[in-house]
Amino acid sequence: METPNETHDPALRSWVDSAHAPDTDFPIQNLPLGVFSRPGGAPRIGMAIGDQVLDLRAAGEAGLLQDAEVLSAPTLNPLMALGREASARLRADASRLLRQGGAGQARAGAILVPMAEVALHLPAAVANFTDFMVSRDHSARLGALKNPQAPLPPAFEHLPVAYHSRASSLRVSGTPVVRPNGQRREADGSVTFGPERRLDFELELAIWIAGENALGTPVPMRQAPSRLFGYGLLNDWSAREIQMLEMAPLGPFLGKSLGTTVSPWVVTAEAMIPFATGVARRPAGDLPVPAHLHATGGQLSVAMQVLLLTPAMRAAGLAAARITATEFAAMVWTPAQLVAHHASNGCSLLPGDLFGSGTCSGPGDGARACLAEIALTGPVALPNGEARGFLEDGDEVIFRARAHAPGAVPIGFGECRAAVLPAPAWPD
């Protein structure tokens, strides 16, 4: 495992006062990266610190940070292309700039922008989006509906199952998702077409890729950590009726490509070093992990939660209600294993490629990370007396997460949220 350095020191203090708020996601030990714009302005790279955004382009042009040319780009892709070494150098330089007594304080007005005054964008131009399956509990609960004797996919124990999803459907947090129309199988066996009636969320970790390997060149486990640029939150929206009908012959397609919501801030792999932990224990009798994917560490301690806000709750002034709390460390495949498996056939992974971890359900009933699992034991009961089996129009789904470890300052990921809009009328 990688060793924490000066940027992770729990005693570090920033001259940005809001970075010390007890509930902040963005203390100086975090410093996540993203893309923002001022009203009427073009997108530019920034770094979150408390309730402020450090304008990295302005700081680079002022000579306060290295790699000024890369920091002037409108996305993180050029920085991602330089690999982990460049992001680690940027993090170290920015930490010194922002800590108490740092050189940035004298120029704060020129390099800081209040977060409340900016729009946030997708952090990178994504060429490829792959969604994995890392939770044994999620796979077993839903797999038991088809085959209670063998609920897991046959390959689950020896490789992280995945499919290629739709990069063009990715949207940044806050963008509404439209309920899709599609084909559904009715109780009498007939197939009808209309609005999806079982719209669902899936709580996932977003994994951003750094560097590039040539086509035909694999990425072994010893190199896989260097390809991990950072992490966020991801909602893999799922149209369950459409999905169930189309998966019998092949796999997820229209049931998944309706939209995917991604949080705007990328918590760098360097920031996550204190939160690395050992791999989850596997049950006795599992097939051994193949030698080319073997790992003893590299999993991440991240507490994740889902909150739901309905139109009626919003009208009554109620806060969103938490309906799921789970832990990423319980997942059976690590981010580095996902990289090594994806590239094991020589697939070229590009800077800015995005992985979804798959639904992060844990073993407890309260750790079910999608409504399809929650509904197995009945609908969600909400504080105002409402109940939800699946999402209704106007419902807003909110993901939050915090990385945690003994002796380390907890760091957050910002929110990943979106509301559901009604299905459009089908054109005749």
DRENNURO-38361 format. One record per atom (N, C-alpha, C, CB): residue in one letter; x, y, z. Coordinates in steps of 0.001 Angstrom, whole numbers, plus 500000, padded with zeros to 6 digits. Glycine has a CB too. Layout:
aXYZ...
// end
This chain:
m500831498806500000m500000500000500000m500872501252500000m499056500001501213e500363502330499410e501091503586499371e501083504247500751e500483504527498316t502117505014501029t502303505618502345t501801507055502357t503778505569502755p501026507458503371p500608508865503477p501806509798503547p499723509069504708n501600511028503086n502675512022503094n502190513302503765n503165512316501654e502934514388503601e502615515636504301e501233516184503952e503658516678503985t500728515884502760t499423516423502366t498277515780503134t499207516230500879h498534514635503783h497491513927504540h497543514245506036h497628512421504333d498497515023506464d498703515305507887d497413515835508523d499853516325508076p496878515147509534p495631515611510172p495775516988510819p495181514605511225a497005517395511110a497217518692511769a497246519851510781a498513518670512557l497212519586509491l497255520669508508l496063521604508663l497290520101507089r496343522899508545r495279523916508593r495413524815507370r495351524762509918s494270525282506880s494264526149505712s493906527572506114s493283525628504655w494351528541505283w493898529913505496w492488530134504960w494859530890504836v491901529128504309v490495529179503897v489659528670505073v490236528319502585d488982529564505767d488305529216507020d487286528101506850d487624530433507591s486536528105505742s485474527107505571s486010525696505431s484640527444504364a487312525539505191a487904524208505102a487962523512506455a489295524299504513h487680524264507538h487720523687508884h486332523378509421h488432524628509831a485284523630508651a483925523322509110a483805521824509375a482864523780508061p483182521427510487p483127519996510841p482456519129509788p482403519823512144d481502519698509051d480754518890508086d481239519062506651d479294519236508161t482358519749506451t482805519975505078t483290518675504434t483922521028505047d483006518519503159d483568517410502388d484985517710501932d482692517105501184f485355519001501977f486568519431501297f487548520147502221f486212520330500151p488095519436503235p489180520012504031p490453520044503193p489404519201505343i491507520624503722i492750520724502969i493366519347502710i493742521607503713q492961518333503462q493467516978503226q492806516324502009q493241516113504464n491794516961501407n491090516384500261n491594516987498941n489571516610500401l491194518219498643l491605518939497431l491210518207496141l493110519156497448p489918517905495975p489475517239494747p489477518187493557p488083516657494936l489510517609492371l489582518357491130l488262518308490387l490695517823490254g487962519376489641g486743519425488853g486835520504487794g485534519665489748v485726520708487107v485628521724486063v484457522637486407v485447521076484642f484704523965486395f483678524933486783f483641526058485765f483944525491488206s482592526858485847s482537528086485043s481796529151485825s481847527835483667r482219530395485632r481488531533486161r480345531867485202r482430532760486364p479346532627485642p478260533011484732p478804533669483470p477282533959485436g478441533109482326g478892533639481054g480302533273480667g478777535082481074g481012532535481533g482392532187481263g482546530783480721g483203532336482501a483729530465480250a484031529148479707a484484528210480824a485112529247478610p484312526895480646p484761525933481660p486271525993481873p484354524519481258r486689525811483122r488101525789483476r488292524871484680r488626527224483779i489514524448484903i489801523465485947i489872524158487309i491127522715485648g489298523496488311g489340524029489667g489592522930490684g488044524753489992m489805523365491921m490043522459493042m489191522932494215m491567522408493428a488451522026494836a487559522389495933a488333522480497245a486415521368496057i488079523567497984i488650523757499317i487587524445500161i489990524598499270g487007523748501132g485901524308501902g484746524643500989g486345525552502673d484240525885501080d483148526317500204d483656527184499057d482101527083501005q484946527041498737q485572527824497678q486121526903496582q486699528706498256v486367527497495418v487041526802494320v488344527523494027v486139526735493043l489448526798494087l490738527346493680l490799527291492157l491936526557494332d490888528447491528d490968528542490073d492394528139489667d490607530004489564l492547526910489180l493887526399488884l494511527090487683l493835524905488641r493687527494486735r494240528226485595r494831529558486059r493152528463484519a494076530281486894a494578531568487391a495816531378488244a493498532293488195a495822530338489084a496985530094489932a498202529718489092a496684528989490948g497984528948488012g499088528598487134g499635529796486392g498656527554486155e498740530644485879e499177531832485149e499894532820486060e497986532510484487a499566532789487360a500240533670488317a501578533109488778a499349533909489518g501942531938488265g503210531339488645g503191530635489976g504250532367488667l501993530386490521l501875529756491826l501864528240491746l500632530231492512l501609527674490557l501549526229490363l502303525856489094l500082525739490292q502837524626489069q503507524109487882q502477523647486847q504452522949488257d502947523248485677d502102522690484611d501000523657484204d501485521365485061a501353524954484058a500349525965483748a499610525663482444a501000527333483666e500298525097481467e499649524804480182e498544523777480349e500677524301479163v498809522723481114v497794521699481364v496636522270482169v498407520502482100l496939523146483119l495896523705483981l495014524708483243l496525524371485192s495391525111482058s494562526036481278s493537525305480423s495439526905480391a493542523973480440a492610523188479629a491189523283480194a493063521713479565p490159523046479366p488771523105479840p488271521809480460p487874523476478707t489088520752480452t488743519484481087t489974518932481793t488200518465480046l489786517865482558l490902517230483247l491666516249482366l490403516521484470n491221516025481138n491853515003480299n493357515198480120n491197514986478952p493854516426479811p495310516570479657p496077516237480933p495646517984479227l495542516608482086l496192516258483345l496131514758483568l495538517000484520m494987514144483264m494866512690483389m495859511975482489m493447512243483055a496124512540481316a497052511921480373a498475511885480917a497027512664479050l498825512826481789l500168512868482361l500373511819483449l500445514241482924g499274511239483951g499380510165484922g499399510629486365g500598509382484653r499505509637487257r499431509895488690r500523510826489178r499503508604489444e501695510764488585e502819511588489051e502484513073488966e504082511288488229a501817513477487877a501480514891487700a500404515328488687a501012515154486264s499396514493488918s498340514875489856s498871514910491279s497156513907489760a499822514031491597a500432514059492930a501238515350493118a501342512819493139r501956515761492081r502732517009492161r501798518210492317r503620517184490900l500701518223491566l499733519313491683l499135519363493080l498622519158490642r498791518213493614r498206518165494953r499177518706495999r497801516730495306a500448518314495912a501446518782496873a501642520284496767a502776518065496657d501737520810495547d501921522252495355d500713523034495862d502166522567493874a499498522549495552a498287523245495981a498135523194497499a497051522633495306s498517522076498106s498451521973499561s499331523031500221s498875520571500019r500536523219499707r501426524242500271r500885525644500016r502838524111499681l500241525827498888l499674527130498539l498521527501499468l499194527129497085l497737526485499881l496498526730500624l496645526581502140l495433525792500141r497750526014502601r497871525839504050r498222527175504713r498946524769504385q497999527268506004q498257528502506740q499688528972506508q497998528301508241g499790530251506127g501090530802505814g501513530587504376g502101530219506712g500655529908503578g500980529628502197g500946530880501331g500033528601501649a501613530768500183a501770531937499308a500464532376498678a502773531640498222g499465531514498682g498223531869498011g497380532885498755g497422530653497788q497567533023500052q496677533880500828q496729535334500356q497037533803502304a497894535808499987a498025537200499555a497302537457498240a499492537570499414r497060536397497455r496394536563496162r495040535864496135r497277536026495040a494451535680497297a493219534905497394a492123535439496482a492730534893498820g491992536742496394g490934537332495586g491051537006494114g490930538808495763a492263536720493664a492484536439492235a492381534962491904a493840536950491810i492505534079492898i492549532649492594i491429531849493239i493859532087493028l490616532456494108l489497531758494745l488163532278494223l489564531914496271v487218531366494050v485863531711493618v484885531002494551v485613531308492112p483886531700495119p482901531013495959p482187529916495169p481875532018496519m482094528723495745m481470527601495051m480012527892494707m481562526341495903a479347528690495540a477937529013495295a477746529846494039a477356529751496483e478818530424493500e478706531308492346e479096530651491022e479555532514492565v479393529362491043v479868528716489824v478936527583489410v481291528185490020a479003527229488135a478367526018487628a479441524946487516a477663526267486246l479065523702487849l480002522585487781l479661521702486583l479973521759489095h480683521147485961h480521520385484724h481103518990484885h481192521110483544l480859518115483892l481560516835483879l483062517107483922l481176515990482618p483796516401484752p485215516727484899p486085516354483712p485744516057486099a485608515458482855a486433515025481725a485534514700480541a487301513793482107a486121514741479363a485456514242478167a485645512733478151a486023514912476856v484550512000478252v484611510551478449v484418509835477118v483545510091479470a485437509103476701a485324508321475468a484671506972475725a486700508121474835n484940506394476907n484449505046477218n483956504974478655n485553503997476985f482819504319478834f482234504122480167f481920502641480331f480940504999480366t482520502039481353t482326500617481640t481736500466483029t483661499833481525d480725499611483142d480080499385484441d480354497959484904d478546499646484356f480799497830486155f481208496540486709f480177496008487708f482577496665487385m480512494871488280m479692494228489313m480642493772490415m478850493011488731v480706494527491527v481674494217492581v481031493754493883v482522495422492854s479713493805493982s479035493451495226s478445492049495145s477935494468495543r478936491174495985r478354489831496083r476906489898496557r479180488953497038d476627490784497495d475274490851498070d474255491315497033d475253491796499283h474607492332496250h473701492799495196h473442491686494179h474287494045494490s474514491036493746s474384489996492733s473565488818493251s475762489520492285a473785488444494514a473091487282495065a471614487567495308a473751486845496361r471296488763495818r469892489066496100r469048489038494832r469770490428496775l469525489714493795l468730489769492570l468870488489491757l469143490970491724g470038487844491823g470211486581491110g469347485475491651g471634486158491160a469023485538492954a468175484507493559a466763484512493000a468123484693495057l466339485633492401l465012485674491795l464936484738490591l464658487106491375k466058484532489918k466092483642488756k466493482228489142k467052484180487706n467488482109490041n468012480796490395n468454480799491851n469186480402489471p467563480448492786p467910480482494208p469072479552494558p466702480112495039q469276478480493788q470351477535494093q471719478057493638q470065476188493431a471738478875492620a473003479433492101a472766480886491713a473536478606490869p472660481793492698p472261483172492403p473344484017491742p471834483838493659l474635483669491934l475702484491491375l475964484112489915l476988484340492208p476325485096489088p476757484753487737p477914483762487798p477168486020486955p477989482809486866p479034481772486940p480447482333487029p478942480872485738a480696483500486428a482058484053486402a482365484959487589a482270484824485126f481404485218488462f481568486268489468f482773486032490376f480316486372490309e483035484780490740e484087484505491723e485490484710491164e483953483092492234h485673484611489845h487032484685489316h487282485858488367h487347483419488612l486270486720488151l486534487953487408l485447488979487710l486611487674485885p485793490273487667p484788491320487878p483951491505486608p485466492660488282v482727490990486642v481830491040485489v481553492501485122v480500490284485788a481477492806483822a481265494181483384a480578494210482035a482589494937483318y480084495382481676y479566495624480326y479903497058479933y478016495369480252h479987497306478641h480239498661478141h478915499414478083h480925498629476732s478882500576478713s477671501383478733s477852502594477814s477330501832480182r476955503565477934r476855504649476965r477477505926477500r475402504894476593a478670506286476984a479354507488477452a478570508754477134a480735507574476835s477841508780476021s477118509996475631s475939510285476544s476633509876474201s475545509325477387s474426509543478309s474862510058479671s473657508266478486l476174510245479866l476671510750481150l476299512213481329l478195510576481249r475846512554482530r475506513938482867r476013514251484273r473966514177482769v476344515523484497v476841515930485798v475692516031486794v477584517267485697s476010515877488066s475043515989489153s474197517252489019s475760515981490500g472911517103489277g471982518216489173g471180518227487894g472716519487489291t471621517465486894t470893517372485628t469754516377485783t471838516950484466p468499516764485500p467388515815485658p467539514615484729p466051516514485391v466947513501485125v466897512317484280v465447512126483830v467437511046485039v465263511826482558v463928511687481976v463509510228482012v463895512226480524r462325509973482556r461798508604482562r461672508125481108r460406508531483305p462226506957480796p462203506515479398p460912505791479030p463384505608479124n460622505787477754n459635504878477194n460348503609476747n458866505537476008g459618502501476746g460226501256476303g459238500110476352g461437500931477149q459740498937476002q458902497739475990q458915497084477361q459380496744474913r457731496650477808r457562496018479122r456733494753478951r456882496995480142r457049493734479729r456238492529479718r455165492625480793r457113491278479928e453900492416480402e452776492486481325e452572491148482034e451499492894480582a451703491151483035a451465489941483824a450932488790482978a450491490238484946d450196489113481904d449639488052481055d450627487579479991d448365488539480385g451861488092480022g452874487680479069g452979488548477832g452614486306478658s452023489433477620s452074490310476455s453135491384476651s450701490954476197v453604491955475551v454605493023475582v453961494315475127v455829492678474691t454076495355475941t453516496662475621t454635497694475579t452434497069476652f454302498867475066f455272499960474963f454706501175475682f455599500298473467g455533501803476529g455085502983477257g456103503400478284g453751502729477923p455754504338479178p456694504815480190p457129503696481135p456072505952480988e458420503684481442e458969502729482403e458304502918483763e460504502893482524r457816501806484362r457096501893485639r457958501494486830r455865501016485596r459154500965486569r460024500513487664r461400501188487538r460172498951487651l461369502514487531l462613503273487429l463365503189488757l462329504758487047d464670502958488669d465467502663489849d466784503444489794d465735501141489959f467436503569490944f468795504098491041f469724502945491375f468895505233492116e471025503146491166e472050502236491663e473215503076492189e472525501242490542l473518502901493457l474598503633494118l475935502986493764l474391503660495663e476827503764493113e478113503232492676e479235504232492953e478068502881491181l480447503707492979l481643504548493021l482087504796491587l482790503882493865a482359506051491250a482935506397489951a484451506296490053a482499507830489497i485071505685489057i486522505471489040i487057506069487744i486890503936489159w487915507096487874w488449507815486711w489854507300486394w488474509356486969i490147507151485096i491380506521484636i492412507566484199i491082505560483481a493669507313484557a494800508149484147a495676507369483179a495626508617485380g496425508086482373g497397507459481485g496742506688480353g498288506540482269e497565505979479585e497075505243478425e497997504068478153e496976506160477183n497424502939477790n498200501785477341n497872501511475887n497912500535478217a498867501148475119a498665500873473701a497774499656473518a500008500660472994l496978499658472469l496131498518472154l496990497270472016l495324498771470863g496575496205472694g497337494964472696g498302494840473855g498087494839471428t498424495891474681t499346495886475823t498554495841477127t500270497135475794p498606494750477877p497845494657479130p498427495539480227p497800493215479609v497643495698481293v498074496433482484v498097495441483645v497121497663482792p499270494966484070p499331494006485172p498996494662486504p500715493368485243m498734493840487501m498325494361488803m499360495304489403m498065493217489758r500640495074489156r501652495949489752r501596497358489167r503045495358489547q501041497507487970q500923498814487334q499529499416487474q501281498705485877a498556498610487821a497168499069487830a496930500267488748a496269497941488244p497505500333489950p497254501510490793p497673502821490138p497978501360492106s498704502800489287s499148504034488639s498153504523487598s500502503826487990r497183503697487227r496173504082486250r494914504632486914r495817502895485376l494889504663488227l493723505171488966l493922506659489235l493514504385490312f493186507515488523f493322508957488719f492547509423489941f492844509710487480g491311508945490099g490524509396491234g489133508805491229g490439510893491245y488304509323492158y487024508696492454y485919509739492636y487141507830493705g484699509315492391g483517510131492629g482340509224492909g483222511055491427l481145509766492748l479916508997492934l479178508918491608l479014509632494032l478468507825491420l477813507572490139l476470506905490367l478699506700489231n475449507425489708n474110506823489740n473849506171488395n473008507888490069d473850504864488379d473594504091487163d472087503838487079d474405502734487160w471359504842486594w469900504746486519w469490503483485754w469306506007485839s468450502842486243s468043501557485681s466547501520485451s468462500411486597a466160501211484204a464747500990483854a464513499487483939a464388501559482400r464000499016485062r463988497582485352r463099496779484400r463532497359486769e461950497311483998e461092496563483072e461778496406481712e459726497272482903i462328497489481207i463034497439479927i464242496509480035i463480498858479488q464976496619481122q466181495826481329q465867494337481374q466877496251482613m464823493948482104m464514492531482251m464105491900480922m463407492343483277l463423492660480086l462979492117478803l464151491921477846l461937493040478170e465113492844477871e466196492786476888e467371491917477328e466689494174476601m467494491610478639m468664490889479119m468607489396478856m468831491122480576a467421488858478565a467345487420478304a468229487015477124a465897487011478034p468230487751475996p469097487334474900p470547487788475030p468547487843473626l470821488920475691l472195489422475688l472546490106477006l472398490393474529g472309491412477112g472720492115478325g472127493494478387g474224492203478407p472535494318479367p471957495656479538p472151496511478290p472582496356480748f471097497234477919f471163498107476747f470295499334477011f470697497356475450l469052499348476532l468186500510476705l467769500708478163l466953500370475834g467812499644478939g467475499769480355g468507500538481149g467303498416480955k469685500801480550k470762501504481239k471177502799480551k471952500605481361s470996502901479240s471536504039478505s470663505284478578s471732503661477078l469594505261479373l468725506435479525l469440507594480196l467488506073480324g470481507316480985g471217508382481659g472044507830482804g470260509452482174t473182508447483043t474048508125484173t474504509438484791t475273507244483734t474303509588486094t474647510822486789t475976510661487520t473533511219487776v476876511639487362v478213511581487953v478440512828488801v479307511455486853s479045512649489967s479385513801490804s480479514620490126s479841513345492217p480508515943490347p481443516798489606p482865516788490112p480957518179489625w483093516429491376w484442516513491939w485121515151491897w484395517042493386v486387515137491503v487185513917491454v488142513925492647v487967513802490098v487884513037493606v488792512877494743v489974512055494255v488079512189495977t491155512660494228t492297512012493585t492723510754494337t493470512984493489a493384509864493598a493897508646494218a494891508973495328a494559507751493167e495625510085495175e496562510485496227e495823510832497519e497407511682495765a494684511521497396a493908511881498586a493367510651499305a492757512800498204m493190509544498569m492589508340499142m493608507400499775m491828507602498082i494893507746499736i495926506849500277i495660506461501740i497298507514500166p495267507381502640p495044506963504033p493857506025504221p494843508171504890f493014505890503214f491770505141503364f491814503780502670f490618505951502818a493023503394502202a493186502072501601a493145501012502694a494515501983500799t492568499876502347t492431498791503315t492606497464502600t491058498850504036g492545496373503363g492691495056502770g491471494653501977g492963494038503833v491622493610501175v490508493138500362v489481492445501254v491005492179499252a488239492461500813a487163491826501577a487370490314501634a485789492154500955r487042489742502770r487172488289502927r486119487581502085r487039487877504416r486529486542501415r485610485762500577r485171484508501330r486280485379499223p483968484033501066p483487482823501749p484326481604501410p482036482554501389a484399480685502346a485070479412502082a484351478714500932a485094478507503361g485108478123500063g484516477429498927g484523478225497646g483131477050499246d484813479526497741d484933480329496525d486106479838495685d485108481823496872l485988479992494386l487130479740493522l488241480733493873l486729479853492018p489499480332493767p490591481273494059p490639482390493026p491941480537494100v491046483578493481v491241484694492557v492406484333491638v491513486045493326p492254484501490326p493348484166489419p494620484930489775p492949484463487976a495764484315489507a497054484902489896a497256486288489303a498194483994489464h496772486527488080h497010487829487446h496144488930488049h496748487737485951l495164488555488904l494329489546489589l494515489505491107l492861489319489245h495508488772491567h495685488614493007h496021489951493666h496788487587493301a495397490212494817a495657491432495593a495402491153497062a494771492614495102t496205491763497915t495984491669499353t495472492983499932t497269491260500054g495572494067499161g495104495379499605g494593496165498422g496221496153500320g494309497436498676g493841498299497602g492356498571497614g494201497711496312q491630497976498588q490221498343498733q490146499672499494q489410497215499479l488987500329499469l488844501665500025l487741501714501072l488559502668498921s488021502377502189s487015502556503251s486209503813502956s487687502650504665v485039503631502386v484169504745502015v482754504427502478v484208505010500476a482232505229503383a480843505095503823a479948505828502828a480649505656505273m478979505115502265m478146505652501195m476682505627501628m478344504848499883q475908506604501167q474496506631501524q473643507185500401q474287507449502777v472368506791500418v471368507272499470v470271507976500246v470786506107498615l469879509156499778l468759509885500351l467716510103499262l469223511241500965l466454510184499682l465353510361498746l464493511543499192l464501509066498643l464157512406498239l463317513574498491l462175513556497491l464134514904498390t460958513415497986t459801513367497095t459206514765496940t458734512380497632p458347514988495926p457702516298495790p456904516698497022p456795516299494587a456215515732497638a455423516047498836a456319516436500000a454547514852499231m457436515769500165m458387516127501220m458953517518500981m459527515097501295r459273517802499724r459813519113499381r458791520208499685r460221519156497898a457536519984499327a456492520975499555a456265521217501041a455196520534498896a456476520184501850a456274520308503295a457515520826504011a455875518968503880g458566521100503277g459784521601503888g460592520545504609g459454522680504831l460372519262504289l461098518183504945l462439517951504264l460267516896504940a463390517482505034a464695517143504490a464620515791503798a465768517131505597a465571515540502917a465649514239502267a465880513150503312a466774514223501208a465283511985503087a465377510879504038a466406509864503569a464007510204504225r467263509429504473r468244508406504130r467560507049504040r469387508369505168i467803506342502945i467178505030502767i468208503913502618i466268505050501551t469486504256502464t470544503243502336t471823503777502954t470777502854500846a472537502924503662a473878503238504160a474733501992503984a473848503705505667t475801502116503214t476622500950502899t478097501327502943t476251500375501514e478967500339502766e480410500548502898e481127499912501706e480938499954504239f481907500732500999f482579500221499806f483610499150500149f483249501361499054a484194499192501337a485219498214501706a484696496786501685a485764498530503078a483378496597501699a482799495256501662a482744494670500260a481417495283502245m483070495463499234m483010494960497864m484155493965497614m483077496135496850v483915492968496776v484871491865496659v485945492097495605v484139490600496342w485804493108494758w486843493442493786w487297494879494036w486325493264492318t488599495131493927t489159496459494176t489237497249492877t490555496352494823p489363498584492965p489527499384491743p490709498939490882p489700500838492108a491846498606491494a492996498170490707a492712496861489980a494218498013491601q491969495965490606q491600494711489942q490696494975488735q490895493767490935l489838495977488837l488996496319487690l489851496778486512l487984497415488071v490870497588486801v491769498062485746v492505496887485109v492779499085486310a493091496039485940a493890494928485419a493027493974484603a494571494170486567h491807493705485051h490929492819484293h490521493461482974h489687492462485116h490144494733483017h489675495411481805h490745495386480712h489280496863482122a491997495559481106a493085495628480134a493789494289479933a494090496662480566s493284493223480552s493989491941480471s494021491386479054s493340490932481396n493076491784478206n493076491340476808n493766492344475885n491646491108476334g494399493363476472g495067494384475680g494187495569475335g495582493783474432c493002495659475941c492119496802475694c492836498095476068c490795496662476493s492750499092475206s493403500376475454s492511501238476339s493719501106474121l492971501522477557l492270502417478476l492822503820478286l492424501948479963l491922504791478116l492317506154477757l492190507110478939l491471506657476594p492940508210478933p492773509222479980p491346509760479973p493782510377479790g490717509757481130g489338510218481219g488311509132481034g489103511268480222d488730507886480760d487769506785480768d487158506672482164d488448505443480345l485916506202482205l485175506136483461l484703504711483705l483975507111483447f484922504232484938f484365502961485391f483280503251486422f485474502035485988g482183502505486361g481244502429487468g481532501144488214g479758502488486979s481583501211489534s481932500036490329s480862498955490274s482169500437491764g479645499330489900g478507498447490109g477860498783491441g478937496960490063t476652498327491624t475864498646492806t476575498207494078t474494497991492720c476754499150495028c477584498912496215c476764498429497412c478331500183496589s475989497380497221s475175496850498316s476032496051499290s474041495972497768g475729496191500571g476384495418501608g475492494307502113g476796496313502750p475950493578503138p475205492408503607p473936492718504397p476091491579504446g473859493864505068g472690494163505882g471511494657505068g473040495180506916d470317494517505636d469116494984504932d469174496482504653d467864494658505748g469761497249505569g469852498693505375g470921499115504404g470096499354506668a471695498147503885a472787498448502962a472433498079501530a474049497717503386r471160497895501236r470730497585499878r470778498874499055r469291496955499866a471541498860497962a471888500104497271a471102500343495994a473340500105496951c469936499726495872c469001500022494791c467611499603495243c469407499294493464l466584500163494622l465221499860495032l464807498446494667l464267500842494412a465389497881493608a465051496502493249a465381495551494397a465801496075491973e466469495811495126e466794494999496298e465918495355497489e468259495170496666i465743496646497720i464931497082498861i463513496540498745i464905498619498956a462964496536497520a461581496113497295a461364494627497559a461172496434495881l462439493859497690l462282492429497986l461618492203499333l463635491731497959t461760493174500233t461129493062501551t460062494130501771t462183493161502642g459643494809500703g458582495802500821g459060497183500451g458029495815502220p458133498100500243p458501499457499812p459206500240500911p457264500217499363v459894501306500488v460553502223501420v459494503064502129v461578503136500678a459536503101503455a458649503962504240a459357505282504501a458235503278505581l458710506395504132l459303507722504278l458700508463505463l459112508535502998p459381509486505990p458945510142507231p457562510765507167p459920511194507599n457096511151505970n455790511797505861n454656510820505587n455828512830504776g454929509533505704g453896508534505469g453871507990504058g452577509107505786e454605508578503153e454683508043501791e455498506756501776e455304509081500830a455335506006500700a456126504797500485a456528504736499021a455334503518500900r457668504099498767r458159503970497406r458629502539497153r459299504970497144g458046501920496122g458589500673495605g459627500986494548g457474499775495030f459268501892493629f460200502429492638f459963503928492544f460021501735491237l460781504605491755l460764506061491741l459566506611490978l462044506589491134e459028507700491492e457932508404490838e458436509732490283e456758508633491822d457673510303489358d458055511582488768d458203512644489862d457011512030487716g459255513434489758g459521514479490744g460401514031491890g458241514988491290d460578512728492091d461477512241493147d462909512658492832d461381510693493292e463654513001493866e465056513356493716e465910512391494524e465307514814494161v466895511800493878v467803510840494508v469139511534494754v467990509560493618i469669511391495969i470884512091496382i471868511075496952i470566513205497429f473071511040496402f474142510202496933f475147511076497674f474838509405495799r475649510568498806r476734511197499546r477694510113500032r476186512034500740a478934510484500310a479919509511500786a481059510221501494a480460508665499621r481687509503502428r482870510021503122r483869508888503300r482489510647504502a485113509161502918a486200508225503174a486645508401504624a487394508451502182h486933507289505290h487228507354506728h488277506313507094h485941507137507565a489070506632508100a490075505715508632a490544506254509971a491275505542507644p490933505380510910p491428505851512210p492618506790512041p491824504662513094g492554507932512700g493654508879512688g493701509800511496g494906508156512762a492826509597510513a492821510434509314a491640511403509357a492759509561508038v491797512560508717v490692513498508579v489727512945507520v491210514933508191p488446512725507853p487511512219506843p487374513212505692p486131511941507472i487221512682504494i487029513534503324i485791513068502558i488288513511502407g485100514024501925g483869513715501214g484022513825499715g482771514618501671f482944513486499023f482948513429497562f482026514469496936f482543512048497097g481343515275497768g480304516133497218g479087515286496869g480817516901495972e478014515927496445e476783515201496160e476710514747494708e475584516062496488c475983513666494520c475570513205493195c474047513115493259c476245511800492794r473354514027492581r471899514093492735r471215514393491419r471521515145493763a469992513939491294a469191514229490105a467732513913490412a469692513409488871a466849514681489804a465404514477489940a464860513803488685a464675515825490194v463720513128488849v463100512375487757v462041513250487060v462458511052488293l462167513390485749l461156514078484953l460238513064484292l461813514980483892p458988513452483991p458046512505483358p458522512059481992p456665513133483231a458077510885481583a458378510403480234a457732511298479201a457905508957480051p458409511568478101p457791512398477064p456663511645476358p458847512848476040a455697512395475866a454632511780475061a455260511215473789a453497512820474715w454868509984473427w455479509366472257w454930509989470983w455239507850472257p455796510422470069p455306511082468843p454609510088467919p456470511761468094d453460510466467384d452739509602466435d453348509771465055d451211509936466406
// end
